[in-house]
Amino acid sequence: MNRTFKYIGISLLFFFIVEVFLRFSFHEQLKDRIYPLIYQPDSLIDYRFIPNTHSKISGAGISLKDVYINSKGYSFKEFKSKKQLGVYRIIIVGASSSGNIYMNGRQNYSDKLQKSFDKMGCKVEIINCSIDGSGRQKANLDLINTEILQFDPDLIILEFSLPFMSKNLSRAVYKDYVIEYEANSERSREFGIQIVDYLNTHKYLTCFYDASYLVRLLCKYYIENNDNDIIMRRMEAYKTKIIRPDPIGVKRAYVCYPISTTMKLLKETRDNVAVHNCKLLLMNSVIKLDKNNPVDNELKDSLDKNRFEYFFPGLEFKDIHKSLPDHHLNEKGHEMIAKALYIRLKNYVTH
């Protein structure tokens, strides 16, 4: 009996030591996640933020913080649809790398850019209308053509990346989770709902995950080493608080446009923007066109041939500029973008 108690005691001590070690050494990778409950389906751009919403976010590399969505449906302070007389209005449209939600910190490059212009006494207003999510290039063009131009911009900065894509995936809030599903597919949406309902009715399983970092580590290992079975999908959903469609569904939803179609879509938007006395600037902070790279040469030739204005500074971001272990930029990374972009934008702004 004494030997049994001894083994139990040693086992509990070992478990306690492992728990303490994991909580100190792997806290960011294994801590509780909160996915912001801010999404609603949209027939034109797949999904957007719910206006006048307050939520929270916490993730790997992202400290717990509040998320506020303004009355127009953007993660930005309130702004009037019509600009003030004499003000040069710049609107940024992009994904999470241009927004302020998925970053460790609160001020992204649009905020820092505004401070730079304010310091110089320029009548410039920077507005950020970015909505997170990969593969939303076509949706961003639709957003510009139908809504952004109503905000009376002088310059629109569009986050640019290749391949140019249309995502066709919607998002919606269901209970304490976000469900991402194939647009116009009730079956895909129902699959996400079923996973959430299962997790909420099997609290005796999820309580072990909540209590132990060792259990979280084992779940992480299972997720990374199993191919899309239902147990893995449930574990991943509880870990991340977002239910994503299966890989086959994602493959069905994504549409990649060839470079010729991409240029055509961009040109149509650029011409529409010009009708409203506005300019379009394509931007990607990491692209640096290399004349010795055939792919870069093809892109440059296409952009120049169609007379696009673009800004590809080729910034090199190190780990210190990222919200590790997540790879979105932190405030230091956004500071680099703001400094480079400020130099470029001075050519557009009149004092």
MARSE-133943 format. One line per 10 residues: number of its first residue (from 1); for each residue x, y, z of N, C-alpha, C, O. Coordinates in steps of 0.05 Angstrom, whole numbers, plus 5000, padded with zeros to 4 digits. Example, Ala and Ser with C-alpha at 12.3 -4.5 7.8 and 13.67 -1.06 7.14 Angstrom:
<torzas>
1 = 5264 4886 5156 5246 4910 5156 5264 4934 5156 5285 4934 5169  5257 4955 5142 5273 4979 5143 5258 5001 5157 5268 5023 5161
</torzas>
This chain:
<torzas>
1 = 5017 4976 5000 5000 5000 5000 5017 5025 5000 5012 5044 4985  5038 5025 5018 5056 5048 5019 5070 5053 4992 5074 5075 4984  5078 5030 4978 5091 5032 4952 5072 5044 4932 5080 5060 4915  5046 5037 4934 5026 5048 4915 5024 5078 4919 5024 5093 4899  5022 5087 4944 5020 5115 4949 5046 5130 4940 5045 5153 4931  5068 5116 4942 5093 5128 4934 5093 5133 4904 5101 5154 4894  5084 5113 4888 5083 5116 4859 5063 5137 4851 5068 5153 4832  5041 5138 4865 5021 5159 4860 5033 5186 4865 5029 5205 4849  5046 5189 4887 5059 5214 4894 5079 5223 4874 5080 5247 4866  5096 5204 4865 5117 5211 4845 5104 5219 4819 5113 5238 4806
11 = 5082 5205 4811 5068 5211 4786 5056 5239 4787 5058 5254 4768  5044 5245 4810 5031 5271 4813 5053 5293 4813 5048 5315 4801  5075 5288 4825 5097 5307 4826 5108 5312 4798 5113 5335 4790  5111 5290 4783 5121 5292 4755 5101 5308 4738 5109 5325 4722  5075 5302 4741 5055 5316 4726 5055 5346 4733 5052 5363 4716  5059 5352 4759 5059 5380 4768 5083 5395 4755 5081 5417 4746  5107 5381 4755 5131 5394 4744 5127 5399 4714 5135 5420 4704  5116 5379 4700 5111 5383 4671 5092 5406 4666 5096 5421 4647  5070 5407 4682 5051 5429 4679 5064 5456 4683 5059 5474 4667  5080 5459 4703 5093 5484 4709 5112 5491 4686 5113 5514 4677
21 = 5127 5472 4677 5145 5476 4655 5131 5486 4629 5139 5505 4617  5109 5472 4622 5094 5479 4598 5082 5507 4601 5081 5523 4582  5072 5514 4624 5058 5539 4628 5078 5563 4626 5070 5585 4618  5103 5558 4634 5123 5579 4632 5137 5580 4605 5142 5601 4595  5142 5557 4594 5158 5555 4569 5142 5556 4544 5152 5565 4523  5117 5547 4545 5101 5546 4520 5074 5559 4524 5053 5551 4513  5074 5580 4540 5048 5594 4546 5035 5605 4521 5011 5601 4517  5050 5619 4504 5039 5631 4480 5026 5611 4462 5005 5615 4450  5040 5588 4458 5030 5567 4440 5005 5553 4451 4988 5544 4435  5002 5551 4478 4982 5534 4490 4961 5549 4505 4942 5537 4516
31 = 4963 5576 4508 4944 5591 4524 4916 5591 4512 4912 5583 4489  4897 5600 4528 4869 5601 4518 4867 5621 4495 4879 5642 4495  4852 5613 4475 4847 5630 4451 4820 5642 4453 4801 5630 4463  4818 5666 4443 4792 5680 4439 4791 5690 4411 4808 5706 4403  4772 5681 4395 4769 5691 4368 4748 5713 4368 4726 5708 4379  4753 5736 4356 4734 5758 4358 4707 5751 4344 4707 5742 4321  4686 5755 4359 4659 5749 4349 4647 5773 4334 4630 5787 4345  4658 5779 4310 4652 5804 4297 4643 5800 4268 4641 5820 4253  4637 5776 4259 4633 5770 4231 4604 5765 4224 4589 5753 4240  4596 5774 4200 4570 5767 4190 4573 5762 4159 4590 5774 4146
41 = 4556 5744 4148 4558 5739 4119 4550 5764 4103 4535 5781 4112  4561 5766 4080 4555 5788 4061 4554 5776 4033 4572 5762 4024  4532 5783 4019 4528 5771 3993 4548 5781 3972 4553 5767 3952  4560 5804 3976 4578 5816 3956 4607 5809 3962 4622 5801 3944  4616 5812 3988 4644 5808 3995 4648 5784 4013 4668 5783 4028  4629 5765 4013 4631 5740 4028 4625 5744 4058 4608 5731 4069  4639 5762 4071 4634 5769 4099 4646 5796 4105 4663 5806 4091  4636 5807 4127 4646 5833 4136 4642 5834 4166 4631 5816 4178  4651 5856 4179 4648 5859 4207 4620 5869 4214 4607 5884 4198  4610 5861 4237 4583 5870 4246 4586 5898 4258 4602 5902 4276
51 = 4572 5917 4247 4574 5945 4257 4567 5947 4287 4551 5932 4297  4580 5966 4300 4575 5973 4328 4579 5948 4346 4562 5942 4363  4601 5934 4342 4606 5909 4357 4631 5913 4375 4650 5925 4367  4629 5901 4398 4652 5900 4416 4658 5871 4422 4640 5856 4430  4683 5862 4418 4691 5835 4424 4719 5835 4436 4730 5856 4442  4731 5812 4438 4759 5809 4448 4774 5790 4430 4762 5773 4416  4800 5791 4431 4817 5772 4417 4841 5765 4435 4852 5782 4449  4849 5740 4434 4873 5731 4447 4883 5706 4431 4867 5688 4425  4908 5706 4424 4919 5684 4409 4948 5681 4413 4961 5696 4428  4960 5662 4399 4989 5657 4401 5004 5682 4391 5003 5689 4368
61 = 5018 5695 4410 5032 5719 4403 5016 5744 4404 5027 5766 4400  4990 5742 4410 4973 5766 4411 4960 5767 4439 4945 5750 4447  4968 5787 4454 4957 5790 4481 4928 5797 4481 4918 5809 4461  4914 5791 4502 4885 5796 4504 4880 5826 4500 4892 5843 4514  4862 5833 4482 4855 5861 4478 4827 5863 4467 4815 5843 4458  4816 5887 4469 4789 5892 4460 4789 5898 4430 4809 5908 4419  4767 5890 4417 4763 5896 4388 4737 5911 4385 4716 5902 4394  4739 5935 4373 4715 5952 4369 4710 5955 4339 4728 5961 4324  4685 5951 4331 4677 5956 4303 4659 5980 4303 4640 5982 4318  4665 5999 4285 4650 6024 4285 4623 6021 4271 4616 5999 4262
71 = 4608 6042 4269 4581 6041 4258 4580 6034 4229 4559 6026 4218  4602 6038 4215 4604 6031 4186 4613 6003 4181 4614 5994 4158  4621 5989 4202 4629 5961 4199 4659 5957 4195 4667 5938 4181  4676 5975 4207 4705 5972 4204 4718 5974 4231 4708 5987 4249  4741 5960 4233 4756 5961 4258 4773 5987 4258 4797 5986 4255  4759 6009 4262 4772 6035 4261 4754 6054 4277 4731 6049 4282  4765 6077 4284 4749 6097 4298 4727 6108 4280 4728 6104 4256  4707 6121 4291 4686 6132 4275 4696 6153 4257 4713 6169 4264  4685 6154 4233 4691 6176 4214 4667 6183 4198 4648 6167 4195  4666 6207 4187 4644 6217 4171 4647 6208 4143 4669 6205 4132
81 = 4625 6203 4130 4626 6193 4102 4638 6214 4084 4653 6207 4065  4633 6240 4089 4644 6261 4073 4667 6275 4088 4664 6281 4111  4689 6278 4074 4712 6290 4087 4708 6321 4090 4691 6333 4077  4724 6332 4108 4723 6361 4112 4736 6375 4089 4754 6364 4076  4728 6400 4085 4739 6416 4063 4769 6420 4068 4778 6427 4090  4785 6415 4047 4814 6420 4048 4830 6396 4059 4854 6398 4062  4816 6375 4066 4829 6351 4077 4835 6331 4054 4818 6326 4038  4859 6320 4054 4866 6299 4035 4861 6272 4049 4875 6265 4068  4841 6257 4039 4833 6232 4052 4845 6208 4039 4842 6204 4014  4858 6191 4054 4870 6166 4045 4856 6143 4058 4854 6142 4083
91 = 4847 6124 4043 4834 6100 4054 4850 6075 4047 4857 6071 4023  4856 6059 4067 4871 6034 4064 4852 6011 4063 4834 6008 4080  4855 5994 4043 4838 5970 4040 4857 5945 4038 4874 5944 4020  4853 5927 4056 4871 5903 4055 4860 5881 4073 4836 5880 4079  4878 5864 4082 4870 5841 4099 4882 5845 4127 4887 5867 4135  4887 5823 4141 4896 5825 4168 4923 5839 4171 4929 5851 4191  4940 5836 4151 4967 5849 4152 4965 5880 4150 4984 5894 4157  4942 5890 4141 4938 5919 4141 4920 5929 4164 4918 5952 4169  4906 5910 4177 4888 5917 4198 4901 5919 4225 4926 5916 4227  4885 5923 4246 4896 5926 4273 4887 5904 4292 4892 5906 4316
101 = 4873 5884 4282 4862 5863 4300 4883 5842 4306 4889 5836 4329  4894 5830 4285 4913 5808 4288 4942 5817 4290 4958 5811 4273  4947 5833 4310 4974 5843 4315 4977 5846 4345 4957 5852 4359  5000 5842 4355 5005 5847 4384 5011 5876 4388 5033 5886 4382  4991 5890 4398 4992 5919 4400 4967 5931 4390 4949 5917 4381  4965 5957 4389 4940 5970 4381 4944 5989 4358 4924 5994 4343  4967 6000 4354 4971 6019 4332 4985 6007 4308 5008 5999 4310  4971 6004 4286 4983 5993 4262 4994 6016 4245 4995 6039 4254  5002 6010 4221 5016 6031 4205 4998 6054 4197 5008 6076 4192  4972 6049 4195 4954 6072 4188 4953 6092 4211 4952 6116 4207
111 = 4953 6082 4236 4953 6100 4259 4980 6116 4261 4980 6140 4266  5002 6102 4256 5028 6114 4257 5032 6134 4234 5045 6155 4238  5021 6127 4211 5022 6145 4188 5007 6171 4194 5016 6193 4187  4984 6169 4207 4968 6192 4214 4984 6211 4233 4983 6235 4229  4997 6199 4252 5013 6215 4270 5036 6230 4256 5042 6253 4263  5048 6217 4236 5069 6230 4221 5059 6254 4206 5072 6275 4206  5036 6252 4193 5025 6274 4179 5016 6296 4198 5019 6320 4192  5004 6288 4220 4996 6308 4240 5020 6324 4250 5018 6348 4254  5042 6310 4255 5066 6323 4265 5076 6344 4245 5088 6364 4253  5073 6338 4219 5082 6357 4198 5062 6379 4192 5067 6397 4176
121 = 5039 6378 4206 5018 6398 4201 5003 6395 4175 4991 6414 4166  5003 6371 4164 4988 6366 4139 4959 6360 4145 4953 6346 4164  4942 6370 4128 4913 6364 4130 4907 6337 4116 4897 6337 4093  4915 6316 4129 4912 6289 4117 4896 6272 4137 4901 6272 4161  4878 6256 4126 4862 6238 4143 4866 6210 4132 4861 6204 4109  4876 6192 4150 4880 6164 4143 4857 6147 4154 4852 6149 4178  4844 6132 4138 4822 6114 4146 4829 6085 4138 4837 6081 4115  4826 6067 4157 4832 6039 4151 4806 6023 4149 4792 6020 4168  4801 6012 4125 4777 5996 4120 4785 5967 4113 4771 5954 4096  4806 5957 4125 4815 5929 4120 4797 5909 4135 4787 5914 4157
131 = 4793 5886 4122 4778 5864 4133 4796 5839 4130 4805 5833 4108  4800 5825 4153 4820 5803 4152 4810 5779 4136 4786 5776 4131  4829 5763 4128 4823 5738 4114 4840 5736 4088 4843 5756 4073  4852 5713 4084 4867 5709 4059 4849 5705 4035 4825 5697 4039  4859 5710 4012 4844 5705 3987 4821 5723 3983 4801 5716 3970  4823 5748 3993 4800 5767 3990 4806 5790 3971 4795 5811 3973  4825 5785 3952 4832 5806 3934 4809 5816 3917 4804 5840 3914  4794 5797 3906 4770 5805 3890 4749 5818 3907 4736 5837 3898  4745 5808 3931 4726 5820 3949 4733 5849 3956 4716 5866 3959  4759 5855 3958 4768 5882 3964 4763 5901 3941 4756 5924 3945
141 = 4765 5891 3917 4758 5907 3893 4728 5913 3894 4720 5936 3888  4712 5894 3900 4683 5898 3901 4676 5918 3923 4658 5934 3920  4691 5916 3945 4686 5935 3967 4693 5963 3959 4678 5982 3965  4715 5967 3945 4722 5993 3935 4701 6004 3916 4693 6028 3919  4693 5988 3897 4675 5998 3876 4646 6004 3887 4632 6020 3875  4638 5991 3908 4611 5994 3917 4608 6011 3943 4587 6023 3947  4629 6013 3959 4626 6027 3985 4648 6047 3990 4642 6070 3999  4673 6040 3986 4695 6057 3994 4693 6084 3980 4700 6105 3991  4686 6084 3954 4684 6109 3939 4663 6128 3950 4664 6152 3945  4644 6117 3965 4623 6134 3978 4635 6151 4000 4623 6170 4009
151 = 4659 6144 4009 4672 6158 4032 4690 6181 4022 4705 6192 4037  4688 6187 3996 4701 6211 3986 4731 6211 3989 4743 6231 3998  4745 6189 3981 4774 6188 3984 4788 6203 3961 4778 6206 3939  4812 6213 3967 4830 6224 3947 4850 6202 3937 4858 6203 3914  4856 6184 3955 4874 6162 3948 4866 6137 3963 4859 6137 3986  4865 6114 3948 4860 6088 3960 4885 6071 3957 4895 6067 3936  4894 6061 3980 4917 6043 3981 4907 6015 3983 4894 6008 4003  4912 5999 3963 4902 5972 3962 4924 5952 3967 4944 5952 3953  4921 5936 3988 4940 5914 3993 4940 5895 3970 4919 5883 3963  4963 5891 3957 4965 5875 3933 4982 5850 3937 5003 5851 3950
161 = 4972 5828 3927 4988 5803 3929 4979 5785 3906 4957 5787 3896  4997 5766 3899 4991 5746 3879 4995 5719 3891 5011 5715 3909  4980 5698 3882 4960 5701 3861 4935 5716 3871 4927 5715 3894  4923 5730 3852 4898 5745 3857 4876 5725 3860 4872 5708 3842  4860 5728 3881 4841 5706 3887 4813 5717 3895 4810 5740 3903  4794 5699 3892 4767 5703 3903 4762 5680 3922 4765 5656 3914  4755 5686 3946 4754 5665 3967 4728 5650 3968 4728 5625 3971  4706 5664 3966 4679 5651 3967 4674 5635 3992 4661 5614 3991  4685 5645 4014 4680 5633 4040 4667 5654 4059 4677 5676 4061  4645 5646 4071 4631 5665 4089 4639 5659 4118 4650 5638 4124
171 = 4634 5678 4135 4637 5674 4164 4613 5684 4179 4599 5703 4171  4607 5670 4201 4584 5678 4217 4590 5670 4246 4606 5652 4251  4578 5684 4265 4581 5678 4293 4560 5659 4302 4536 5662 4296  4568 5637 4315 4549 5618 4326 4557 5611 4355 4578 5599 4359  4541 5620 4374 4547 5617 4402 4574 5631 4408 4576 5655 4402  4594 5617 4419 4620 5630 4425 4641 5624 4404 4665 5625 4410  4633 5617 4380 4651 5609 4359 4646 5625 4334 4625 5636 4330  4666 5625 4316 4663 5635 4289 4663 5611 4270 4681 5594 4271  4643 5610 4252 4642 5589 4232 4649 5600 4205 4637 5619 4196  4668 5588 4193 4675 5595 4165 4666 5572 4147 4671 5549 4153
181 = 4651 5579 4126 4639 5558 4110 4637 5568 4081 4639 5591 4075  4632 5548 4063 4629 5555 4035 4604 5572 4031 4582 5566 4040  4608 5595 4018 4586 5613 4013 4564 5598 3998 4569 5583 3980  4539 5603 4006 4515 5591 3994 4514 5561 3997 4500 5548 3981  4528 5550 4016 4527 5521 4021 4516 5516 4049 4531 5519 4069  4491 5509 4052 4479 5504 4078 4492 5480 4091 4494 5479 4115  4500 5461 4074 4513 5437 4085 4539 5443 4099 4545 5433 4120  4555 5461 4086 4581 5469 4098 4576 5484 4124 4591 5480 4143  4557 5502 4124 4550 5517 4148 4540 5499 4171 4547 5502 4194  4523 5479 4164 4512 5461 4183 4534 5444 4196 4532 5437 4219
191 = 4555 5437 4180 4577 5422 4191 4590 5437 4214 4597 5425 4235  4595 5463 4211 4606 5479 4232 4589 5481 4256 4598 5479 4279  4563 5484 4252 4544 5485 4274 4544 5459 4290 4543 5459 4315  4546 5436 4276 4546 5410 4290 4571 5407 4307 4569 5396 4329  4594 5417 4298 4618 5415 4314 4615 5432 4340 4622 5423 4361  4604 5456 4337 4600 5474 4361 4581 5461 4380 4586 5460 4404  4559 5450 4370 4539 5437 4388 4551 5413 4402 4545 5408 4425  4568 5398 4388 4581 5375 4401 4599 5384 4423 4598 5372 4445  4615 5405 4418 4633 5414 4439 4618 5425 4463 4626 5421 4486  4596 5438 4459 4580 5450 4481 4565 5429 4497 4557 5434 4519
201 = 4560 5406 4485 4545 5384 4499 4564 5363 4510 4555 5343 4521  4590 5366 4507 4610 5347 4517 4631 5362 4534 4655 5360 4529  4621 5377 4553 4639 5393 4570 4657 5375 4586 4679 5384 4594  4650 5350 4592 4667 5332 4607 4693 5326 4592 4712 5317 4604  4693 5330 4565 4717 5326 4549 4734 5351 4548 4758 5351 4552  4720 5374 4544 4735 5399 4541 4746 5409 4568 4765 5425 4568  4735 5400 4590 4745 5409 4616 4774 5400 4621 4789 5414 4634  4781 5377 4610 4809 5368 4613 4828 5386 4597 4850 5392 4607  4819 5395 4574 4835 5414 4558 4838 5440 4574 4860 5452 4574  4817 5450 4586 4817 5475 4600 4836 5474 4624 4849 5493 4631
211 = 4838 5450 4637 4852 5448 4662 4882 5443 4659 4898 5451 4676  4890 5430 4637 4917 5420 4635 4931 5429 4609 4921 5426 4587  4955 5441 4612 4972 5448 4589 4984 5422 4576 4990 5422 4552  4987 5401 4592 4997 5376 4581 4976 5365 4561 4983 5355 4540  4951 5366 4569 4930 5357 4551 4929 5374 4526 4925 5364 4504  4933 5400 4529 4934 5418 4506 4956 5411 4487 4953 5411 4462  4980 5404 4498 5002 5396 4482 4997 5371 4467 5003 5368 4443  4984 5351 4480 4977 5326 4466 4957 5331 4444 4959 5319 4423  4938 5349 4449 4918 5356 4428 4932 5370 4405 4925 5364 4381  4950 5387 4411 4965 5401 4390 4981 5381 4372 4981 5383 4348
221 = 4993 5362 4385 5008 5341 4370 4988 5325 4353 4995 5319 4330  4965 5318 4364 4946 5302 4348 4936 5318 4324 4933 5307 4302  4930 5344 4328 4921 5361 4306 4941 5362 4284 4935 5361 4260  4967 5365 4291 4988 5368 4271 4995 5343 4257 5008 5343 4236  4987 5320 4268 4995 5294 4257 4972 5277 4248 4976 5253 4243  4949 5288 4245 4926 5273 4235 4912 5289 4212 4912 5314 4213  4902 5275 4193 4893 5287 4169 4863 5290 4168 4848 5274 4156  4853 5312 4181 4826 5320 4178 4804 5301 4187 4782 5302 4176  4810 5284 4206 4788 5267 4217 4771 5284 4236 4778 5306 4243  4748 5273 4243 4729 5289 4258 4739 5296 4286 4733 5317 4297
231 = 4755 5278 4298 4766 5284 4325 4786 5308 4322 4785 5326 4339  4802 5308 4301 4821 5330 4297 4806 5356 4293 4814 5376 4304  4784 5355 4277 4769 5379 4272 4757 5390 4297 4756 5415 4301  4747 5373 4315 4736 5382 4340 4757 5394 4358 4753 5415 4371  4780 5381 4360 4802 5391 4376 4811 5419 4366 4815 5437 4382  4814 5421 4340 4824 5446 4328 4803 5468 4333 4811 5491 4338  4778 5462 4331 4757 5482 4335 4757 5492 4364 4755 5516 4368  4760 5474 4383 4760 5482 4411 4785 5498 4417 4784 5517 4433  4807 5491 4404 4833 5505 4409 4832 5533 4398 4839 5552 4412  4823 5537 4373 4824 5562 4359 4799 5579 4361 4800 5603 4357
241 = 4776 5566 4368 4750 5579 4369 4739 5589 4342 4722 5606 4341  4750 5577 4321 4739 5581 4294 4737 5554 4280 4756 5538 4281  4715 5549 4267 4711 5524 4252 4714 5530 4223 4699 5546 4212  4734 5518 4210 4739 5523 4182 4729 5500 4165 4727 5477 4175  4723 5505 4140 4713 5483 4123 4736 5463 4117 4759 5469 4121  4728 5439 4109 4748 5419 4103 4765 5427 4079 4756 5444 4063  4789 5416 4076 4807 5424 4054 4794 5422 4026 4799 5438 4008  4777 5402 4022 4764 5399 3996 4745 5422 3991 4743 5433 3969  4731 5431 4012 4713 5453 4010 4727 5479 4004 4718 5496 3989  4751 5483 4017 4767 5506 4012 4777 5506 3983 4776 5527 3970
251 = 4785 5483 3973 4794 5481 3945 4772 5488 3926 4777 5501 3905  4747 5480 3933 4724 5486 3915 4719 5516 3916 4711 5528 3896  4723 5529 3939 4715 5557 3943 4734 5576 3930 4726 5597 3919  4760 5570 3931 4780 5589 3921 4782 5589 3891 4781 5569 3878  4783 5614 3880 4787 5617 3852 4812 5635 3848 4814 5657 3858  4832 5624 3833 4856 5639 3827 4855 5651 3799 4848 5636 3780  4860 5677 3797 4859 5690 3771 4886 5691 3758 4906 5697 3771  4888 5686 3732 4914 5690 3718 4921 5720 3717 4905 5737 3723  4946 5725 3711 4956 5753 3712 4940 5771 3693 4936 5794 3699  4932 5760 3670 4917 5777 3650 4890 5785 3662 4882 5808 3659
261 = 4876 5767 3675 4850 5773 3688 4854 5792 3711 4838 5810 3716  4876 5788 3726 4882 5805 3749 4886 5834 3740 4875 5852 3752  4901 5838 3719 4905 5865 3708 4879 5877 3698 4875 5901 3702  4862 5861 3686 4837 5871 3676 4819 5881 3699 4807 5902 3697  4817 5865 3720 4801 5872 3744 4812 5897 3757 4797 5915 3765  4838 5898 3760 4850 5922 3773 4847 5947 3756 4841 5968 3766  4849 5944 3730 4846 5967 3712 4817 5978 3713 4813 6002 3713  4797 5959 3714 4769 5968 3716 4765 5984 3741 4751 6004 3741  4776 5974 3763 4774 5989 3788 4789 6015 3788 4778 6035 3797  4813 6015 3777 4829 6040 3775 4814 6061 3759 4813 6084 3766
271 = 4801 6053 3736 4787 6072 3720 4762 6082 3734 4755 6105 3731  4748 6064 3749 4725 6073 3764 4732 6092 3786 4718 6112 3791  4755 6087 3799 4765 6105 3820 4771 6132 3808 4765 6153 3820  4783 6133 3784 4790 6158 3771 4766 6175 3765 4767 6199 3767  4744 6162 3758 4719 6177 3753 4710 6193 3777 4698 6214 3775  4718 6183 3801 4711 6197 3826 4733 6215 3836 4734 6222 3859  4751 6223 3817 4773 6241 3824 4790 6230 3846 4798 6244 3864  4796 6204 3844 4812 6190 3864 4833 6174 3850 4831 6167 3827  4855 6168 3865 4876 6152 3854 4878 6125 3869 4870 6123 3892  4889 6105 3855 4892 6078 3866 4922 6072 3868 4936 6074 3847
281 = 4932 6064 3891 4959 6057 3895 4960 6028 3905 4949 6021 3926  4974 6011 3890 4977 5983 3898 5002 5981 3916 5023 5992 3910  4999 5966 3939 5021 5965 3958 5025 5937 3968 5006 5923 3975  5050 5929 3970 5058 5904 3984 5084 5910 3997 5104 5916 3983  5086 5908 4023 5109 5918 4038 5133 5899 4034 5156 5908 4038  5129 5874 4027 5152 5856 4025 5162 5851 3996 5184 5841 3993  5145 5857 3976 5154 5853 3949 5176 5873 3941 5173 5897 3946  5197 5862 3929 5218 5879 3918 5224 5868 3890 5236 5847 3888  5216 5882 3870 5218 5872 3843 5248 5869 3835 5263 5889 3835  5256 5845 3829 5283 5838 3822 5285 5835 3792 5272 5818 3780
291 = 5302 5852 3779 5303 5852 3750 5315 5826 3739 5313 5820 3716  5328 5810 3757 5339 5785 3749 5320 5761 3752 5326 5738 3746  5296 5768 3762 5276 5747 3767 5255 5749 3745 5241 5770 3743  5252 5728 3728 5232 5729 3706 5204 5735 3716 5189 5749 3702  5196 5723 3739 5169 5727 3749 5165 5756 3757 5144 5768 3751  5185 5768 3770 5183 5796 3778 5182 5814 3753 5168 5834 3752  5197 5807 3733 5197 5823 3708 5170 5822 3694 5161 5842 3684  5157 5798 3695 5131 5796 3683 5111 5814 3697 5094 5827 3685  5112 5813 3724 5094 5830 3740 5099 5859 3735 5081 5875 3730  5124 5867 3735 5131 5895 3731 5122 5905 3703 5111 5926 3700
301 = 5126 5888 3683 5118 5895 3656 5088 5898 3654 5078 5917 3641  5073 5881 3668 5044 5882 3667 5034 5908 3681 5016 5921 3671  5046 5914 3704 5038 5938 3719 5045 5963 3704 5029 5982 3702  5069 5964 3692 5077 5988 3677 5061 5991 3651 5054 6013 3644  5056 5969 3638 5041 5970 3613 5013 5982 3618 5003 5997 3601  5001 5975 3641 4974 5985 3647 4975 6010 3664 4954 6020 3673  4999 6022 3667 5002 6047 3681 4991 6048 3709 4979 6067 3717  4997 6027 3724 4989 6026 3752 5010 6040 3769 5033 6039 3763  5001 6053 3790 5019 6064 3810 5021 6043 3832 5001 6032 3841  5046 6036 3839 5050 6015 3859 5074 6022 3877 5091 6038 3870
311 = 5073 6010 3901 5094 6015 3921 5102 5988 3933 5088 5977 3949  5125 5978 3924 5136 5953 3934 5164 5958 3946 5184 5955 3932  5165 5966 3971 5191 5974 3983 5209 5951 3990 5233 5955 3995  5199 5926 3990 5216 5903 3996 5227 5903 4024 5251 5898 4028  5211 5910 4044 5220 5911 4072 5226 5882 4082 5212 5863 4075  5246 5880 4098 5254 5855 4109 5248 5854 4139 5260 5868 4155  5228 5838 4146 5219 5837 4173 5232 5814 4188 5233 5791 4178  5243 5819 4211 5256 5799 4228 5237 5791 4250 5215 5802 4252  5245 5772 4266 5227 5762 4287 5219 5784 4307 5197 5783 4318  5236 5804 4310 5230 5826 4329 5207 5842 4319 5195 5857 4334
321 = 5201 5840 4293 5179 5856 4281 5153 5840 4280 5133 5850 4269  5152 5815 4291 5129 5798 4288 5117 5791 4315 5131 5792 4335  5092 5783 4314 5077 5776 4339 5080 5745 4343 5061 5731 4343  5105 5737 4346 5111 5708 4348 5098 5695 4372 5095 5708 4393  5090 5669 4370 5094 5651 4347 5075 5656 4323 5078 5644 4302  5055 5674 4326 5040 5682 4303 5059 5700 4286 5077 5713 4296  5054 5700 4259 5073 5715 4242 5062 5741 4232 5074 5753 4214  5039 5750 4243 5030 5777 4236 5050 5797 4249 5062 5792 4269  5052 5820 4236 5070 5840 4247 5061 5852 4273 5036 5854 4278  5079 5860 4290 5073 5875 4314 5076 5905 4308 5079 5913 4285
331 = 5075 5921 4329 5077 5950 4325 5104 5958 4313 5105 5978 4298  5125 5944 4319 5151 5951 4308 5151 5946 4278 5163 5961 4262  5138 5924 4269 5136 5919 4241 5119 5939 4226 5126 5948 4204  5097 5947 4239 5080 5968 4227 5094 5995 4226 5089 6011 4208  5112 6000 4245 5127 6025 4245 5145 6026 4220 5148 6047 4208  5156 6003 4212 5173 6002 4188 5157 6009 4163 5166 6025 4146  5132 5998 4161 5115 6004 4139 5108 6034 4138 5109 6047 4117  5101 6044 4162 5092 6072 4163 5114 6091 4154 5109 6111 4140  5139 6086 4162 5161 6104 4155 5166 6103 4125 5169 6124 4112  5165 6079 4113 5170 6077 4084 5147 6089 4068 5151 6102 4048
341 = 5122 6084 4078 5099 6094 4063 5097 6125 4065 5087 6138 4047  5105 6136 4088 5103 6165 4092 5121 6179 4071 5113 6200 4060  5144 6168 4066 5162 6180 4046 5149 6180 4018 5151 6199 4003  5135 6158 4012 5122 6156 3986 5098 6174 3984 5094 6187 3963  5082 6175 4005 5057 6190 4004 5061 6220 4003 5042 6235 3996  5084 6230 4012 5089 6259 4011 5086 6270 3982 5081 6293 3978  5090 6252 3963 5087 6260 3935 5058 6266 3927 5053 6280 3908  5040 6253 3942 5011 6257 3936 4999 6280 3951 4980 6293 3941  5009 6285 3974 4995 6303 3993 5005 6332 3987 5029 6337 3986  4986 6350 3985 4993 6379 3983 4988 6392 4010 4969 6386 4024
351 = 5006 6410 4017 5004 6424 4043 4983 6446 4042 4978 6460 4062
</torzas>
